[in-house]
Amino acid sequence: MFKAIGYKEWLKIRWAALGIIIAFILVFINTALTLSYIVRTSDPNLYWNNLIFRMSLYYSLLKYLPLLAGIIISFFQFFPEISENRLKLALHLPLNEKSIILNMVAFGTTTLLAIFLFIILLFTLMILYFFPVEFLYSFLITTAPWFLAGLTIYWLASSIFVEPMWLFRRLFLILISIAYISLLYASKGYNNFEVSIHWFFLISIFLSVSILISTARFKKGVI
């Protein structure tokens, strides 16, 4: 049964996932070509000054892609379930509703993680080619809130889609999402979350359980 759920989820998001991967790859190619051109044609001292002292993010095009990826995967995975009343049928299968929804969310989360790890690997190879290893550590710390935002918005957007009550619960979840994601994108420059990123990871894990609350309320409302 769980293999069938996974296959169904894959059918829903496969084209969206492919589009996201292509977008990430295009950003990577653009960044790599730009770096290559600057290294070959510009004054290296001036460029290093921009990177280190002016904190110019040479991978800034990557910033909002994880966020968009989380929203897109959530939309393609859960909007059809709600708009076409598929989730109502799924929650009446001879399985625990928490297990069903957790498997759906786990599939979406795994898909996002695979995409994020793939693009991080590409940027890692590029950074190690052009810069000292210290630049890799800076990249990982600086972009960690962006990728965390992508996962968190996926969990929260899924909860928003499933939540049956607009006037309070959905609006409350939307406001929480906007406020928290704004915090993750509040920093400028490098390494701003170096001493606090682990706390944000814990907060995001806590917010991820909101989908279970919305699911329980959805099933209660449709029985």
TILO-570139 format. One line per field, with one value per residue (C-alpha): residue number from 1; x, y, z; residue in one letter. Coordinates in pm, 1 decimal, padded with zeros to 6 digits, m for minus. Example, Ala and Ser with C-alpha at 12.3 -4.5 7.8 and 13.67 -1.06 7.14 Angstrom:
// TILO-570139
n = 1;2
east = 01230.0;01367.0
north = m00450.0;m00106.0
up = 00780.0;00714.0
res = A;S
END
This chain:
// TILO-570139
n = 1;2;3;4;5;6;7;8;9;10;11;12;13;14;15;16;17;18;19;20;21;22;23;24;25;26;27;28;29;30;31;32;33;34;35;36;37;38;39;40;41;42;43;44;45;46;47;48;49;50;51;52;53;54;55;56;57;58;59;60;61;62;63;64;65;66;67;68;69;70;71;72;73;74;75;76;77;78;79;80;81;82;83;84;85;86;87;88;89;90;91;92;93;94;95;96;97;98;99;100;101;102;103;104;105;106;107;108;109;110;111;112;113;114;115;116;117;118;119;120;121;122;123;124;125;126;127;128;129;130;131;132;133;134;135;136;137;138;139;140;141;142;143;144;145;146;147;148;149;150;151;152;153;154;155;156;157;158;159;160;161;162;163;164;165;166;167;168;169;170;171;172;173;174;175;176;177;178;179;180;181;182;183;184;185;186;187;188;189;190;191;192;193;194;195;196;197;198;199;200;201;202;203;204;205;206;207;208;209;210;211;212;213;214;215;216;217;218;219;220;221;222;223
east = 00000.0;00276.7;00456.5;00133.1;00113.1;00471.8;00403.1;00091.8;00289.5;00560.4;00304.1;00177.2;00510.3;00747.4;00719.7;00732.6;01044.8;01204.6;01129.7;01283.7;01598.1;01634.1;01595.5;01865.5;02099.1;02048.5;02136.7;02446.1;02557.9;02501.8;02703.0;02986.3;03013.3;03004.0;03280.9;03488.6;03452.1;03537.6;03843.1;03972.7;03904.3;03889.6;04137.1;04157.0;04235.0;03929.7;03705.3;03835.8;03773.2;03410.6;03367.0;03533.3;03487.9;03174.3;03020.5;02905.5;02717.3;02827.7;02557.3;02272.4;02059.9;02023.2;01861.6;01488.1;01490.2;01462.7;01163.1;00992.2;01074.5;00902.1;00590.2;00571.9;00611.7;00351.2;00107.8;00138.1;00121.0;m00167.4;m00376.3;m00521.3;m00597.1;m00808.4;m00963.6;m01073.7;m01157.3;m00897.8;m00768.9;m01114.3;m01095.3;m00732.6;m00806.7;m01076.1;m00840.9;m00784.9;m00470.0;m00399.6;m00452.9;m00133.3;00066.3;m00088.7;m00020.0;00327.1;00418.6;00294.4;00493.2;00798.1;00792.9;00778.8;01047.4;01276.1;01229.4;01323.4;01622.4;01749.3;01721.8;01885.9;02173.5;02228.8;02260.8;02477.4;02712.3;02734.9;02811.5;03062.2;03259.1;03245.6;03358.0;03646.3;03755.3;03763.1;03827.1;03998.0;03807.3;03710.0;03471.2;03286.4;03220.4;03092.1;02864.3;02715.4;02647.3;02510.8;02276.4;02158.8;01869.4;01761.7;01738.7;01577.7;01320.8;01241.2;01172.4;00979.3;00753.5;00680.7;00562.4;00365.4;00211.3;00101.5;m00065.9;m00236.7;m00374.1;m00507.4;m00645.7;m01026.2;m01090.1;m01012.2;m01110.3;m00872.7;m00644.7;m00537.0;m00483.2;m00291.7;m00066.2;m00010.4;00095.6;00326.1;00479.9;00543.4;00693.3;00923.1;01040.9;01113.1;01346.4;01532.1;01583.2;01660.0;02037.5;02267.8;02621.8;02799.2;02767.6;02501.4;02336.4;02659.0;02575.0;02196.5;02116.2;02071.0;01792.4;01615.6;01644.2;01471.1;01195.8;01139.3;01111.9;00856.8;00655.1;00660.0;00409.4;00143.4;00043.2;m00074.5;m00296.0;m00446.5;m00502.3;m00686.0;m00905.3;m00967.8;m01078.0;m01295.4;m01461.5;m01535.0;m01664.3
north = 00000.0;00244.3;00169.2;00256.6;00586.0;00667.2;00590.5;00810.9;01097.8;01059.2;01081.5;01409.2;01587.1;01432.7;01715.5;01981.9;01819.4;01806.2;02174.4;02263.5;02063.7;02238.6;02579.6;02493.5;02368.9;02687.8;02897.0;02682.8;02719.5;03095.6;03126.9;02907.8;03092.0;03429.8;03327.6;03189.0;03508.4;03733.3;03526.8;03541.1;03906.1;04109.3;04223.3;03938.4;04175.1;04388.2;04082.9;03938.9;04277.1;04264.1;03909.9;03948.8;04308.2;04412.0;04067.2;04031.9;03701.9;03546.1;03279.4;03523.2;03381.8;03068.6;03254.6;03213.6;02895.0;02657.7;02857.6;02835.9;02466.2;02397.9;02589.4;02421.0;02066.1;02129.7;02275.0;01987.3;01729.9;01860.1;02103.5;01824.5;01620.5;01903.4;02049.5;01707.3;01558.5;01283.1;01324.6;01245.7;00902.7;00845.9;00907.5;00640.7;00367.9;00079.6;00251.2;00499.1;00850.6;00970.3;00702.0;00798.4;01169.7;01114.2;00896.6;01165.5;01435.2;01210.5;01157.2;01530.1;01601.4;01333.2;01472.7;01822.4;01695.6;01500.9;01811.3;02035.2;01793.1;01762.6;02138.0;02173.3;01912.1;02102.9;02430.3;02253.4;02130.3;02475.3;02657.0;02417.8;02472.3;02852.1;02925.2;02798.0;02550.4;02827.5;02958.9;02626.5;02651.7;03005.1;02889.9;02610.1;02833.2;03119.8;02906.8;02677.0;02914.8;02927.1;02550.2;02526.4;02782.3;02557.3;02258.0;02461.3;02629.9;02286.5;02159.2;02473.3;02508.4;02144.1;02216.8;02522.0;02320.4;02044.6;02274.4;02293.1;02616.6;02939.4;03216.1;03126.3;02830.0;02890.4;03261.3;03188.1;02937.7;03184.1;03457.3;03216.7;03109.4;03466.1;03570.5;03268.6;03263.3;03636.8;03561.0;03302.1;03557.3;03852.8;03825.7;03988.0;03888.5;03577.6;03348.8;03548.1;03230.1;03060.8;03052.3;03016.9;02791.1;02484.9;02664.4;02737.8;02372.2;02278.9;02535.9;02405.4;02046.5;02164.1;02341.0;02030.1;01852.4;02109.1;01884.5;01618.7;01870.2;01990.8;01631.6;01540.5;01848.9;01772.2;01416.1;01529.7;01779.9;01535.6;01238.4
up = 00000.0;00089.8;m00237.4;m00416.3;m00225.7;m00320.7;m00687.7;m00682.6;m00529.5;m00791.0;m01072.2;m00927.1;m00883.0;m01137.9;m01394.5;m01126.7;m00981.4;m01326.9;m01383.6;m01046.4;m01123.1;m01459.3;m01290.6;m01035.9;m01308.4;m01511.3;m01205.7;m01149.0;m01511.3;m01500.8;m01178.1;m01304.2;m01635.9;m01461.6;m01221.2;m01505.5;m01705.3;m01406.2;m01314.7;m01672.1;m01751.4;m01426.6;m01167.2;m00911.7;m00623.8;m00696.4;m00720.6;m00392.6;m00231.3;m00346.5;m00217.2;00120.7;00228.6;00041.2;00095.7;m00263.0;m00293.0;m00619.3;m00578.8;m00504.2;m00789.1;m00577.5;m00287.2;m00349.8;m00557.4;m00257.6;m00134.1;m00472.8;m00491.4;m00159.4;m00263.1;m00604.8;m00470.5;m00202.4;m00457.3;m00702.9;m00426.4;m00214.4;m00419.2;m00639.6;m00326.7;m00185.3;m00500.1;m00629.9;m00287.8;m00325.8;00027.6;00163.6;00000.7;00098.9;00466.8;00458.7;00343.5;00589.7;00715.7;00990.5;00852.8;01022.0;00842.3;00509.3;00541.6;00687.3;00390.4;00153.0;00331.4;00361.6;m00015.1;m00084.9;00175.2;00032.8;m00317.7;m00204.2;m00006.0;m00307.2;m00527.9;m00267.2;m00205.4;m00580.1;m00629.5;m00316.2;m00462.8;m00790.3;m00613.1;m00387.5;m00688.2;m00846.7;m00531.4;m00470.4;m00830.3;m00806.5;m00436.4;m00120.4;00095.6;00341.5;00078.0;00082.6;00456.3;00407.0;00123.7;00333.1;00634.3;00424.8;00214.7;00497.0;00590.6;00224.4;00192.6;00535.3;00418.9;00123.2;00346.2;00603.0;00348.3;00202.0;00539.9;00621.0;00274.3;00290.3;00623.5;00473.3;00180.3;00406.7;00678.7;00633.5;00825.6;00635.8;00875.3;01154.7;01104.5;00744.0;00794.8;01114.0;00932.8;00647.9;00891.0;01077.4;00746.6;00630.7;00964.6;00998.7;00638.3;00664.9;00955.9;00750.6;00473.7;00699.5;00680.3;00425.3;00345.2;00471.1;00774.2;00960.5;01092.3;01197.6;01569.0;01541.7;01246.7;01470.7;01659.6;01333.1;01237.6;01563.3;01506.8;01153.4;01277.8;01533.5;01262.3;01043.2;01271.2;01180.9;00889.7;01137.9;01317.0;00989.0;00875.9;01197.0;01158.0;00789.6;00860.7;01148.6;00919.9;00637.7;00834.9
res = M;F;K;A;I;G;Y;K;E;W;L;K;I;R;W;A;A;L;G;I;I;I;A;F;I;L;V;F;I;N;T;A;L;T;L;S;Y;I;V;R;T;S;D;P;N;L;Y;W;N;N;L;I;F;R;M;S;L;Y;Y;S;L;L;K;Y;L;P;L;L;A;G;I;I;I;S;F;F;Q;F;F;P;E;I;S;E;N;R;L;K;L;A;L;H;L;P;L;N;E;K;S;I;I;L;N;M;V;A;F;G;T;T;T;L;L;A;I;F;L;F;I;I;L;L;F;T;L;M;I;L;Y;F;F;P;V;E;F;L;Y;S;F;L;I;T;T;A;P;W;F;L;A;G;L;T;I;Y;W;L;A;S;S;I;F;V;E;P;M;W;L;F;R;R;L;F;L;I;L;I;S;I;A;Y;I;S;L;L;Y;A;S;K;G;Y;N;N;F;E;V;S;I;H;W;F;F;L;I;S;I;F;L;S;V;S;I;L;I;S;T;A;R;F;K;K;G;V;I
END
